[in-house]
């Protein structure tokens, strides 16, 4: 049997309110040569009962179950390891896809020429949509050096680093190489996309952006990134620090692009600072240090245009 063109990876944990819309968008894709891998992360609601009902009627759906709750990062990785598709599309179980997403994205790969295809997304809240962020235009990059120059110049203009991995398709082979580099053993829920995209970008050579808006990102108030729980906030900060240190370690060991490494670290530190500031978990001394680091350090402004 030929391998599917795209494997859609859907981690599932307590999303019974949204899972049907997510799965409907996956099984009704205009591209039929796909597989849908649902990873049960041991939730307590009826999400997996709903998923199992869908699986009874669609042989393309494969369900795997974690031995225990592992969190989003590790659960995604478990799904990818079970995938057989040429490309991976990550779909969070409270989000959903345009019904042409797989077809448009796969056609843009030019029969496997490109390692990564990035597309655009909507914010979705209470039935209303807005553009997720600045629209990516149709563009292609023939080397990582060319792509890193683009990322750098784009950051100088926008001060935003777009590292999400649900907004595109990625060659599965790149993921398997990434797993060999950083290992699959870290339970992180904040900035896990940053760690993954940093490694995937450095391992890839051919990149393509398309202007199509193919993903609906739901603004879910129950997500860990929006939690006001002190324990969750502290864990998010710890995750950011862990990812920063892991990126430093990997970049040094594998001689990854230093310019992109520095951009990632600066942006992640800025994210950490904002969380601390928003939740008043930052004292006056730390505030002054961060403020100087991000706003008044002349060498950083000159080097990174911030």
Secondary structure, 3 states (H helix, E strand, C coil): CCCCCEEEEEEECCCCCCHHHHHHHHHCCCCCCEEEEEEECCCCCCHHHHHHHHHHCCCCEEEEECCCCCHHHHHHHHHHHHCCCCEEEECCCCCEECCCHHHHHHHHCCCCCCCEEEEEEEEEECCEEEECCCCCCCEEECCHHHHHHHHHHHHHHHCCCCCCCCCEEEEHHHHHHHHHHHCCCCCCCCCHHHHHHHHHHHHCCCEEEEEEEEEEEECCCCCHHHCCCHHHHHHHHHHHHHHHHHHHHHHHHHCCCHHHHHHHHHHHHHHHHHHHHHCCCCCHHHHHHHHHHHHHCHHHHHHHCC
